[in-house]
Amino acid sequence: MKKFFKVVVAGLAAMFIATSLAGCAEPEQVAVEDYAMIIDVRTPSEFADGHLEGAERIGIADADFAQRINELDKTEDYYIYCRSGNRAGQAIDYMQDNGFTGELVNGGSVGNASSQTGLAVVK
């Protein structure tokens, strides 16, 4: 029984270590030139605190969000980010529901987006 317990504990420890290391993996790199636009869906004050160089702010909470999004070419690919990825996901859902057929990538947070794209965070 002691041997069985040691094997189970060792297996659980190995699983924990593997899971922990997987969480530390580098974000997948993306080529900025593959996207028609980098879109920041955060508020004006969040954008002012730091955004990706060259990003266009189209705030999901802005009154003109739908209008501005629907002016974009629906066949192009877009890279969208926010503070955590939640609002970017909402924006992507909206875009898909409104006929966007290109690749829509959720870059997550501004920090993660910077790591993925190699773009600097600027003010």
PLY file of the C-alpha trace (Angstrom):
ply
format ascii 1.0
element vertex 123
property float x
property float y
property float z
element edge 122
property int vertex1
property int vertex2
end_header
0.00 0.00 0.00
2.87 2.40 0.80
4.37 1.73 -2.62
1.03 2.44 -4.32
0.69 5.70 -2.35
4.21 6.80 -3.37
3.46 6.08 -7.02
0.21 8.08 -6.88
1.90 11.01 -5.13
4.79 10.97 -7.61
2.32 10.91 -10.51
0.34 13.83 -9.09
3.53 15.80 -8.51
4.64 15.21 -12.10
1.24 16.33 -13.38
1.40 19.48 -11.22
4.87 20.37 -12.47
3.90 19.78 -16.11
0.76 21.91 -15.71
2.69 24.68 -13.97
5.34 24.75 -16.69
2.70 24.79 -19.41
1.21 27.92 -17.83
4.59 29.65 -18.16
4.88 29.05 -21.89
5.70 32.01 -24.08
2.70 33.51 -25.88
2.38 32.48 -29.51
3.97 35.10 -31.76
1.83 36.77 -34.41
2.90 38.78 -37.44
1.38 42.25 -37.21
1.49 42.69 -40.97
-1.02 39.83 -41.30
-3.75 42.03 -39.81
-5.60 44.93 -41.40
-5.79 46.62 -38.01
-4.85 46.21 -34.37
-7.95 47.20 -32.37
-7.95 48.27 -28.73
-11.50 48.03 -27.34
-10.76 49.66 -23.97
-11.88 53.02 -22.58
-10.14 56.29 -23.50
-8.42 56.47 -20.09
-7.16 52.87 -20.36
-5.87 53.62 -23.86
-4.13 56.78 -22.59
-2.42 54.75 -19.84
-0.70 52.65 -22.49
-1.64 50.97 -25.76
0.08 49.07 -28.53
1.95 51.29 -30.93
-0.22 51.80 -34.01
-3.41 50.43 -32.42
-6.75 52.01 -33.24
-9.10 52.53 -30.29
-12.66 51.43 -30.97
-14.08 51.18 -27.46
-16.68 48.48 -27.02
-18.52 50.70 -24.50
-18.55 53.69 -26.88
-21.87 54.78 -28.35
-20.43 54.56 -31.87
-18.81 51.12 -31.46
-21.23 49.30 -33.79
-21.03 52.02 -36.42
-17.23 52.11 -36.42
-16.85 48.33 -36.45
-19.34 47.95 -39.28
-17.36 50.46 -41.37
-14.43 48.00 -41.42
-13.84 45.53 -44.26
-15.56 42.36 -43.05
-13.25 40.08 -45.06
-10.03 41.33 -43.45
-8.21 39.86 -40.44
-8.16 41.84 -37.17
-6.20 41.55 -33.92
-8.24 42.75 -30.93
-7.13 43.27 -27.33
-8.30 44.89 -24.09
-7.33 44.61 -20.41
-7.95 40.89 -19.90
-9.38 39.48 -23.12
-13.01 39.65 -21.98
-14.04 42.76 -23.91
-11.96 41.65 -26.90
-13.95 38.40 -26.86
-17.21 40.36 -26.75
-16.07 42.50 -29.68
-15.14 39.37 -31.65
-18.55 37.83 -30.92
-20.21 41.02 -32.17
-18.07 41.05 -35.29
-18.79 37.40 -36.09
-22.51 37.94 -35.51
-22.37 40.85 -37.96
-20.79 39.04 -40.88
-17.03 39.34 -40.34
-15.41 36.40 -42.11
-11.72 37.16 -41.67
-9.58 35.87 -38.82
-10.39 37.64 -35.56
-7.71 37.13 -32.91
-8.22 37.83 -29.22
-4.87 39.15 -28.02
-5.98 39.21 -24.39
-4.40 41.91 -22.26
-2.28 44.78 -23.55
0.78 43.08 -22.00
0.03 39.76 -23.65
-0.72 41.51 -26.95
2.61 43.32 -26.76
4.42 40.02 -26.15
2.61 38.31 -29.05
3.06 41.08 -31.58
6.38 42.55 -30.50
4.77 46.00 -30.52
5.76 48.47 -27.84
3.26 49.80 -25.32
3.17 53.57 -25.78
1.32 56.48 -24.17
0 1
1 2
2 3
3 4
4 5
5 6
6 7
7 8
8 9
9 10
10 11
11 12
12 13
13 14
14 15
15 16
16 17
17 18
18 19
19 20
20 21
21 22
22 23
23 24
24 25
25 26
26 27
27 28
28 29
29 30
30 31
31 32
32 33
33 34
34 35
35 36
36 37
37 38
38 39
39 40
40 41
41 42
42 43
43 44
44 45
45 46
46 47
47 48
48 49
49 50
50 51
51 52
52 53
53 54
54 55
55 56
56 57
57 58
58 59
59 60
60 61
61 62
62 63
63 64
64 65
65 66
66 67
67 68
68 69
69 70
70 71
71 72
72 73
73 74
74 75
75 76
76 77
77 78
78 79
79 80
80 81
81 82
82 83
83 84
84 85
85 86
86 87
87 88
88 89
89 90
90 91
91 92
92 93
93 94
94 95
95 96
96 97
97 98
98 99
99 100
100 101
101 102
102 103
103 104
104 105
105 106
106 107
107 108
108 109
109 110
110 111
111 112
112 113
113 114
114 115
115 116
116 117
117 118
118 119
119 120
120 121
121 122
